[in-house]
């Protein structure tokens, strides 16, 4: 029960503190890494038990690639 409570509080905190994608386009690569890192931490905490760490690593890589592509598209 305590583990579930800690997990739910961490997930809620990650959603409450994560920057919006529009902010990621303005701030640059550092914000992309922070945004995707926050999502990856949530994946590690919640979903890695069911899908494995490799899926969370792939999700982080895809998130970072997508965020950087959005930055490049915005600059053009």
Secondary structure, 3 states (H helix, E strand, C coil): CHHHHHHHHHHHHHHHHCCCHHHHHHHCHHHHHHHHHHHHHHHHHHHHHHHCHHHHHHHHHHHHHHHHHHHHHHHC
